[in-house]
Amino acid sequence: MILVDTSIWIDLLKKNSARLVQEDDLLQGLRPGHQSDHFRSNFLALPVLSDPISIALYLSAADIYRQGRRRGITIRSSIDCLIAAIAIENSVPIWHRDRDFEAIAGYTSLEVVPAASL
């Protein structure tokens, strides 16, 4: 199993689906219609790693952020810290196009798969 970050989904959909999504967010950017309904139902059928998200994962995410700051690294998105915490907890790599995950992998056990690798 691999966790796919929205940075990958957005790129894939923009290239293959005549810009079904915009840069703002994967599901929020879907345009109404049959294609987006089809995508949404398939997307929601994917396995869920953490639902609901436990308080322990939020605390792990905060630790990831603080560890980075102690090293002089500022993670731009607290959501990336949460995604990283979920991936670490479930021992799954993240496929991404986001430099924050590379930074987090430098000081945690996060395994990353850069977009160019697949």
ROMAR-147985 format. One record per atom (N, C-alpha, C, O): residue in one letter; atom name; x, y, z. Coordinates in nm, 4 decimals. Layout:
# residues N
resn_name_px_py_pz
a_CA_X_Y_Z
...
***
This chain:
# residues 118
resn_name_px_py_pz
m_N_0.0847_-0.1172_0.0000
m_CA_0.0000_0.0000_0.0000
m_C_0.0893_0.1234_0.0000
m_O_0.1988_0.1236_0.0561
i_N_0.0397_0.2271_-0.0638
i_CA_0.1098_0.3552_-0.0687
i_C_0.0069_0.4663_-0.0487
i_O_-0.1035_0.4601_-0.1027
l_N_0.0437_0.5668_0.0285
l_CA_-0.0439_0.6817_0.0496
l_C_-0.0129_0.7827_-0.0608
l_O_0.1023_0.8228_-0.0773
v_N_-0.1136_0.8238_-0.1357
v_CA_-0.0943_0.9168_-0.2461
v_C_-0.1407_1.0554_-0.2020
v_O_-0.2580_1.0764_-0.1711
d_N_-0.0469_1.1485_-0.1997
d_CA_-0.0781_1.2859_-0.1608
d_C_-0.1590_1.3551_-0.2695
d_O_-0.1480_1.3200_-0.3870
t_N_-0.2397_1.4529_-0.2315
t_CA_-0.3214_1.5245_-0.3292
t_C_-0.2373_1.5944_-0.4358
t_O_-0.2866_1.6211_-0.5454
s_N_-0.1116_1.6242_-0.4052
s_CA_-0.0259_1.6866_-0.5060
s_C_-0.0096_1.5955_-0.6277
s_O_0.0070_1.6445_-0.7394
i_N_-0.0142_1.4667_-0.6080
i_CA_-0.0075_1.3698_-0.7180
i_C_-0.1419_1.3609_-0.7894
i_O_-0.1483_1.3672_-0.9122
w_N_-0.2500_1.3462_-0.7112
w_CA_-0.3837_1.3357_-0.7719
w_C_-0.4137_1.4562_-0.8596
w_O_-0.4651_1.4412_-0.9704
i_N_-0.3823_1.5741_-0.8113
i_CA_-0.4110_1.6960_-0.8861
i_C_-0.3350_1.6956_-1.0179
i_O_-0.3925_1.7252_-1.1226
d_N_-0.2070_1.6626_-1.0138
d_CA_-0.1286_1.6573_-1.1371
d_C_-0.1831_1.5540_-1.2345
d_O_-0.1963_1.5816_-1.3537
l_N_-0.2146_1.4362_-1.1848
l_CA_-0.2658_1.3302_-1.2717
l_C_-0.3970_1.3709_-1.3371
l_O_-0.4163_1.3503_-1.4569
l_N_-0.4856_1.4277_-1.2596
l_CA_-0.6158_1.4649_-1.3138
l_C_-0.6070_1.5838_-1.4082
l_O_-0.6798_1.5889_-1.5074
k_N_-0.5212_1.6777_-1.3800
k_CA_-0.5060_1.7929_-1.4687
k_C_-0.4532_1.7489_-1.6049
k_O_-0.4945_1.8021_-1.7079
k_N_-0.3626_1.6524_-1.6054
k_CA_-0.3018_1.6076_-1.7303
k_C_-0.3939_1.5156_-1.8094
k_O_-0.3917_1.5167_-1.9325
n_N_-0.4744_1.4364_-1.7405
n_CA_-0.5513_1.3329_-1.8088
n_C_-0.6998_1.3593_-1.8189
n_O_-0.7705_1.2824_-1.8840
s_N_-0.7494_1.4634_-1.7581
s_CA_-0.8940_1.4808_-1.7547
s_C_-0.9384_1.6221_-1.7893
s_O_-1.0401_1.6690_-1.7381
a_N_-0.8668_1.6878_-1.8719
a_CA_-0.9044_1.8229_-1.9150
a_C_-0.9349_1.9135_-1.7963
a_O_-1.0370_1.9823_-1.7941
r_N_-0.8455_1.9130_-1.6978
r_CA_-0.8545_2.0007_-1.5806
r_C_-0.9841_1.9827_-1.5026
r_O_-1.0565_2.0791_-1.4776
l_N_-1.0128_1.8583_-1.4643
l_CA_-1.1284_1.8323_-1.3782
l_C_-1.1117_1.8969_-1.2420
l_O_-1.2104_1.9278_-1.1752
v_N_-0.9885_1.9175_-1.2006
v_CA_-0.9648_1.9778_-1.0703
v_C_-0.8836_2.1045_-1.0871
v_O_-0.8150_2.1247_-1.1873
q_N_-0.8933_2.1882_-0.9871
q_CA_-0.8128_2.3087_-0.9818
q_C_-0.7090_2.2895_-0.8739
q_O_-0.7070_2.1873_-0.8054
e_N_-0.6224_2.3886_-0.8591
e_CA_-0.5131_2.3769_-0.7643
e_C_-0.5577_2.3798_-0.6185
e_O_-0.4837_2.3339_-0.5315
d_N_-0.6773_2.4327_-0.5890
d_CA_-0.7155_2.4565_-0.4501
d_C_-0.7301_2.3280_-0.3683
d_O_-0.6821_2.3227_-0.2550
d_N_-0.7939_2.2255_-0.4216
d_CA_-0.8110_2.1021_-0.3459
d_C_-0.8677_1.9961_-0.4375
d_O_-0.9371_2.0275_-0.5343
l_N_-0.8388_1.8716_-0.4077
l_CA_-0.8790_1.7626_-0.4959
l_C_-1.0293_1.7534_-0.5135
l_O_-1.0781_1.7704_-0.6252
l_N_-1.1035_1.7276_-0.4093
l_CA_-1.2483_1.7106_-0.4233
l_C_-1.3205_1.8439_-0.4358
l_O_-1.4216_1.8524_-0.5055
q_N_-1.2716_1.9468_-0.3708
q_CA_-1.3359_2.0771_-0.3803
q_C_-1.3238_2.1344_-0.5205
q_O_-1.4079_2.2141_-0.5621
g_N_-1.2210_2.0952_-0.5938
g_CA_-1.1981_2.1478_-0.7261
g_C_-1.2716_2.0743_-0.8366
g_O_-1.2669_2.1170_-0.9520
l_N_-1.3397_1.9645_-0.8043
l_CA_-1.4120_1.8906_-0.9074
l_C_-1.5286_1.9725_-0.9604
l_O_-1.6039_2.0327_-0.8839
r_N_-1.5421_1.9739_-1.0905
r_CA_-1.6555_2.0425_-1.1516
r_C_-1.7750_1.9490_-1.1506
r_O_-1.7587_1.8286_-1.1707
p_N_-1.8948_2.0013_-1.1278
p_CA_-2.0146_1.9164_-1.1236
p_C_-2.0345_1.8424_-1.2556
p_O_-2.0055_1.8946_-1.3633
g_N_-2.0846_1.7195_-1.2442
g_CA_-2.1135_1.6425_-1.3648
g_C_-2.0839_1.4955_-1.3459
g_O_-2.0407_1.4520_-1.2391
h_N_-2.1076_1.4205_-1.4504
h_CA_-2.0919_1.2750_-1.4456
h_C_-1.9490_1.2329_-1.4126
h_O_-1.9284_1.1427_-1.3315
q_N_-1.8491_1.2980_-1.4752
q_CA_-1.7107_1.2598_-1.4503
q_C_-1.6714_1.2811_-1.3047
q_O_-1.6046_1.1965_-1.2453
s_N_-1.7122_1.3931_-1.2474
s_CA_-1.6754_1.4179_-1.1082
s_C_-1.7505_1.3246_-1.0140
s_O_-1.6949_1.2827_-0.9125
d_N_-1.8762_1.2907_-1.0454
d_CA_-1.9497_1.1938_-0.9641
d_C_-1.8816_1.0582_-0.9689
d_O_-1.8689_0.9908_-0.8666
h_N_-1.8384_1.0184_-1.0865
h_CA_-1.7695_0.8902_-1.1030
h_C_-1.6370_0.8905_-1.0259
h_O_-1.6056_0.7954_-0.9544
f_N_-1.5598_0.9989_-1.0414
f_CA_-1.4331_1.0082_-0.9694
f_C_-1.4566_1.0040_-0.8185
f_O_-1.3880_0.9309_-0.7471
r_N_-1.5517_1.0807_-0.7707
r_CA_-1.5803_1.0873_-0.6268
r_C_-1.6150_0.9490_-0.5709
r_O_-1.5634_0.9109_-0.4659
s_N_-1.7003_0.8744_-0.6384
s_CA_-1.7383_0.7421_-0.5866
s_C_-1.6187_0.6473_-0.5862
s_O_-1.6027_0.5692_-0.4925
n_N_-1.5353_0.6530_-0.6886
n_CA_-1.4157_0.5689_-0.6909
n_C_-1.3144_0.6122_-0.5858
n_O_-1.2523_0.5285_-0.5203
f_N_-1.2981_0.7420_-0.5702
f_CA_-1.2043_0.7941_-0.4715
f_C_-1.2459_0.7534_-0.3299
f_O_-1.1621_0.7142_-0.2488
l_N_-1.3749_0.7629_-0.3013
l_CA_-1.4236_0.7287_-0.1674
l_C_-1.4196_0.5784_-0.1402
l_O_-1.4344_0.5366_-0.0254
a_N_-1.4000_0.4972_-0.2431
a_CA_-1.3889_0.3524_-0.2258
a_C_-1.2471_0.3093_-0.1866
a_O_-1.2250_0.1931_-0.1526
l_N_-1.1517_0.4020_-0.1912
l_CA_-1.0135_0.3683_-0.1543
l_C_-1.0046_0.3386_-0.0049
l_O_-1.0837_0.3910_0.0735
p_N_-0.9079_0.2541_0.0354
p_CA_-0.8913_0.2243_0.1785
p_C_-0.8605_0.3502_0.2591
p_O_-0.7911_0.4400_0.2115
v_N_-0.9118_0.3557_0.3794
v_CA_-0.8898_0.4677_0.4707
v_C_-0.7930_0.4215_0.5792
v_O_-0.8148_0.3178_0.6419
l_N_-0.6874_0.4972_0.6012
l_CA_-0.5871_0.4581_0.6999
l_C_-0.6218_0.5021_0.8412
l_O_-0.5831_0.4353_0.9371
s_N_-0.6931_0.6119_0.8565
s_CA_-0.7214_0.6628_0.9899
s_C_-0.8510_0.7430_0.9897
s_O_-0.8532_0.8589_0.9483
d_N_-0.9588_0.6804_1.0362
d_CA_-1.0871_0.7496_1.0406
d_C_-1.1651_0.7013_1.1616
d_O_-1.2005_0.5835_1.1655
p_N_-1.1931_0.7820_1.2574
p_CA_-1.1495_0.9216_1.2662
p_C_-1.0021_0.9296_1.3048
p_O_-0.9419_0.8305_1.3460
i_N_-0.9465_1.0467_1.2910
i_CA_-0.8064_1.0679_1.3271
i_C_-0.7985_1.0832_1.4779
i_O_-0.8679_1.1656_1.5374
s_N_-0.7141_1.0035_1.5377
s_CA_-0.7027_1.0039_1.6842
s_C_-0.6251_1.1261_1.7330
s_O_-0.5490_1.1876_1.6583
i_N_-0.6459_1.1589_1.8577
i_CA_-0.5711_1.2698_1.9186
i_C_-0.4217_1.2385_1.9190
i_O_-0.3391_1.3292_1.9082
a_N_-0.3871_1.1106_1.9316
a_CA_-0.2457_1.0714_1.9303
a_C_-0.1792_1.1097_1.7979
a_O_-0.0627_1.1492_1.7967
l_N_-0.2519_1.0983_1.6872
l_CA_-0.1944_1.1371_1.5585
l_C_-0.1777_1.2880_1.5480
l_O_-0.0806_1.3351_1.4888
y_N_-0.2701_1.3640_1.6041
y_CA_-0.2541_1.5099_1.6064
y_C_-0.1315_1.5483_1.6901
y_O_-0.0572_1.6397_1.6542
l_N_-0.1113_1.4786_1.8006
l_CA_0.0060_1.5055_1.8836
l_C_0.1340_1.4669_1.8117
l_O_0.2347_1.5370_1.8227
s_N_0.1318_1.3566_1.7384
s_CA_0.2479_1.3157_1.6582
s_C_0.2780_1.4198_1.5509
s_O_0.3940_1.4521_1.5252
a_N_0.1732_1.4715_1.4889
a_CA_0.1916_1.5747_1.3869
a_C_0.2563_1.6993_1.4475
a_O_0.3454_1.7590_1.3871
a_N_0.2118_1.7378_1.5657
a_CA_0.2712_1.8539_1.6335
a_C_0.4180_1.8271_1.6656
a_O_0.5017_1.9165_1.6532
d_N_0.4491_1.7046_1.7067
d_CA_0.5888_1.6673_1.7342
d_C_0.6737_1.6754_1.6070
d_O_0.7874_1.7224_1.6105
i_N_0.6182_1.6296_1.4962
i_CA_0.6901_1.6370_1.3688
i_C_0.7223_1.7826_1.3359
i_O_0.8342_1.8143_1.2955
y_N_0.6251_1.8700_1.3530
y_CA_0.6468_2.0118_1.3257
y_C_0.7562_2.0680_1.4182
y_O_0.8485_2.1354_1.3727
r_N_0.7442_2.0391_1.5485
r_CA_0.8416_2.0914_1.6457
r_C_0.9819_2.0364_1.6213
r_O_1.0800_2.1096_1.6348
q_N_0.9923_1.9090_1.5858
q_CA_1.1243_1.8505_1.5564
q_C_1.1904_1.9239_1.4396
q_O_1.3102_1.9519_1.4415
g_N_1.1107_1.9538_1.3399
g_CA_1.1631_2.0282_1.2256
g_C_1.2106_2.1669_1.2656
g_O_1.3195_2.2092_1.2269
r_N_1.1298_2.2371_1.3426
r_CA_1.1676_2.3731_1.3869
r_C_1.2982_2.3708_1.4656
r_O_1.3818_2.4598_1.4501
r_N_1.3161_2.2682_1.5508
r_CA_1.4412_2.2570_1.6268
r_C_1.5612_2.2405_1.5342
r_O_1.6731_2.2772_1.5702
r_N_1.5388_2.1867_1.4177
r_CA_1.6452_2.1669_1.3188
r_C_1.6540_2.2831_1.2196
r_O_1.7347_2.2793_1.1267
g_N_1.5719_2.3857_1.2387
g_CA_1.5728_2.4999_1.1494
g_C_1.4889_2.4794_1.0238
g_O_1.5052_2.5522_0.9259
i_N_1.3990_2.3805_1.0258
i_CA_1.3125_2.3496_0.9116
i_C_1.1700_2.3892_0.9473
i_O_1.1176_2.3467_1.0503
t_N_1.1076_2.4696_0.8635
t_CA_0.9679_2.5061_0.8842
t_C_0.8832_2.4339_0.7810
t_O_0.8959_2.4581_0.6610
i_N_0.7976_2.3460_0.8279
i_CA_0.7043_2.2775_0.7398
i_C_0.5912_2.3761_0.7100
i_O_0.5314_2.4318_0.8021
r_N_0.5623_2.3975_0.5828
r_CA_0.4674_2.5004_0.5415
r_C_0.3233_2.4667_0.5730
r_O_0.2398_2.5567_0.5827
s_N_0.2918_2.3376_0.5895
s_CA_0.1530_2.2979_0.6109
s_C_0.1422_2.2023_0.7289
s_O_0.2070_2.0976_0.7315
s_N_0.0602_2.2390_0.8257
s_CA_0.0377_2.1481_0.9383
s_C_-0.0343_2.0216_0.8915
s_O_-0.0214_1.9161_0.9537
i_N_-0.1097_2.0317_0.7822
i_CA_-0.1758_1.9138_0.7259
i_C_-0.0714_1.8142_0.6762
i_O_-0.0905_1.6934_0.6899
d_N_0.0382_1.8627_0.6190
d_CA_0.1448_1.7716_0.5765
d_C_0.2035_1.6963_0.6956
d_O_0.2385_1.5788_0.6840
c_N_0.2141_1.7633_0.8090
c_CA_0.2624_1.6956_0.9305
c_C_0.1645_1.5862_0.9729
c_O_0.2059_1.4781_1.0147
l_N_0.0365_1.6142_0.9622
l_CA_-0.0657_1.5154_0.9977
l_C_-0.0632_1.3975_0.9001
l_O_-0.0720_1.2822_0.9423
i_N_-0.0516_1.4251_0.7717
i_CA_-0.0428_1.3184_0.6719
i_C_0.0806_1.2332_0.6973
i_O_0.0746_1.1106_0.6887
a_N_0.1916_1.2974_0.7283
a_CA_0.3147_1.2241_0.7591
a_C_0.2965_1.1368_0.8834
a_O_0.3411_1.0221_0.8854
a_N_0.2320_1.1896_0.9857
a_CA_0.2084_1.1124_1.1083
a_C_0.1232_0.9883_1.0780
a_O_0.1498_0.8807_1.1316
i_N_0.0231_1.0024_0.9942
i_CA_-0.0626_0.8895_0.9561
i_C_0.0187_0.7863_0.8788
i_O_0.0057_0.6664_0.9034
a_N_0.1023_0.8314_0.7858
a_CA_0.1853_0.7395_0.7079
a_C_0.2841_0.6649_0.7976
a_O_0.3023_0.5440_0.7834
i_N_0.3468_0.7362_0.8887
i_CA_0.4424_0.6732_0.9808
i_C_0.3711_0.5709_1.0680
i_O_0.4193_0.4588_1.0843
e_N_0.2571_0.6085_1.1241
e_CA_0.1790_0.5193_1.2108
e_C_0.1398_0.3902_1.1395
e_O_0.1371_0.2831_1.2002
n_N_0.1095_0.4014_1.0102
n_CA_0.0635_0.2855_0.9333
n_C_0.1745_0.2197_0.8515
n_O_0.1491_0.1253_0.7767
s_N_0.2964_0.2691_0.8655
s_CA_0.4140_0.2148_0.7942
s_C_0.3920_0.2076_0.6435
s_O_0.4202_0.1058_0.5804
v_N_0.3413_0.3171_0.5865
v_CA_0.3225_0.3241_0.4421
v_C_0.3987_0.4446_0.3872
v_O_0.4046_0.5489_0.4522
p_N_0.4560_0.4311_0.2698
p_CA_0.5239_0.5457_0.2084
p_C_0.4237_0.6433_0.1484
p_O_0.3098_0.6070_0.1191
i_N_0.4673_0.7670_0.1305
i_CA_0.3856_0.8706_0.0674
i_C_0.4426_0.9004_-0.0707
i_O_0.5611_0.9307_-0.0848
w_N_0.3569_0.8916_-0.1725
w_CA_0.3932_0.9332_-0.3078
w_C_0.3504_1.0788_-0.3195
w_O_0.2344_1.1108_-0.2933
h_N_0.4408_1.1669_-0.3579
h_CA_0.4117_1.3101_-0.3476
h_C_0.4868_1.3937_-0.4496
h_O_0.5768_1.3462_-0.5189
r_N_0.4467_1.5195_-0.4563
r_CA_0.5170_1.6277_-0.5271
r_C_0.5215_1.7481_-0.4326
r_O_0.4812_1.8584_-0.4698
d_N_0.5699_1.7268_-0.3122
d_CA_0.5643_1.8307_-0.2098
d_C_0.6939_1.8282_-0.1289
d_O_0.7256_1.7279_-0.0649
r_N_0.7671_1.9366_-0.1320
r_CA_0.8977_1.9390_-0.0648
r_C_0.8887_1.9203_0.0864
r_O_0.9868_1.8795_0.1486
d_N_0.7739_1.9488_0.1469
d_CA_0.7611_1.9294_0.2911
d_C_0.7814_1.7830_0.3309
d_O_0.8423_1.7548_0.4341
f_N_0.7308_1.6902_0.2500
f_CA_0.7470_1.5488_0.2838
f_C_0.8926_1.5064_0.2763
f_O_0.9373_1.4244_0.3565
e_N_0.9672_1.5611_0.1811
e_CA_1.1109_1.5317_0.1727
e_C_1.1811_1.5816_0.2991
e_O_1.2667_1.5129_0.3548
a_N_1.1443_1.7001_0.3431
a_CA_1.2041_1.7557_0.4647
a_C_1.1707_1.6689_0.5857
a_O_1.2588_1.6366_0.6654
i_N_1.0446_1.6314_0.5996
i_CA_1.0013_1.5495_0.7138
i_C_1.0741_1.4152_0.7126
i_O_1.1141_1.3653_0.8178
a_N_1.0911_1.3570_0.5948
a_CA_1.1608_1.2278_0.5845
a_C_1.3060_1.2389_0.6286
a_O_1.3670_1.1394_0.6677
g_N_1.3612_1.3585_0.6224
g_CA_1.4997_1.3789_0.6635
g_C_1.5229_1.3662_0.8129
g_O_1.6363_1.3445_0.8556
y_N_1.4183_1.3792_0.8934
y_CA_1.4382_1.3712_1.0387
y_C_1.3366_1.2807_1.1095
y_O_1.3305_1.2793_1.2324
t_N_1.2582_1.2063_1.0337
t_CA_1.1655_1.1082_1.0923
t_C_1.1817_0.9760_1.0178
t_O_1.2679_0.9628_0.9310
s_N_1.0992_0.8797_1.0521
s_CA_1.1021_0.7507_0.9827
s_C_1.0099_0.7481_0.8606
s_O_0.9850_0.6416_0.8042
l_N_0.9595_0.8638_0.8198
l_CA_0.8713_0.8715_0.7034
l_C_0.9438_0.8218_0.5790
l_O_1.0561_0.8630_0.5499
e_N_0.8775_0.7325_0.5064
e_CA_0.9300_0.6855_0.3787
e_C_0.8565_0.7595_0.2687
e_O_0.7334_0.7644_0.2692
v_N_0.9292_0.8169_0.1749
v_CA_0.8682_0.8927_0.0664
v_C_0.9026_0.8330_-0.0687
v_O_1.0076_0.7716_-0.0876
v_N_0.8111_0.8531_-0.1616
v_CA_0.8308_0.8129_-0.3009
v_C_0.8082_0.9394_-0.3824
v_O_0.6936_0.9772_-0.4069
p_N_0.9155_1.0053_-0.4247
p_CA_0.8978_1.1263_-0.5046
p_C_0.8255_1.0947_-0.6352
p_O_0.8368_0.9838_-0.6873
a_N_0.7519_1.1909_-0.6876
a_CA_0.6702_1.1718_-0.8073
a_C_0.7506_1.1159_-0.9237
a_O_0.7002_1.0324_-0.9989
a_N_0.8730_1.1597_-0.9395
a_CA_0.9532_1.1142_-1.0521
a_C_0.9925_0.9667_-1.0414
a_O_1.0379_0.9080_-1.1396
s_N_0.9756_0.9058_-0.9229
s_CA_1.0170_0.7681_-0.9009
s_C_0.9207_0.6649_-0.9589
s_O_0.9611_0.5514_-0.9846
l_N_0.7951_0.7013_-0.9800
l_CA_0.6964_0.6044_-1.0288
l_C_0.6535_0.6359_-1.1705
l_O_0.5709_0.5644_-1.2273
***
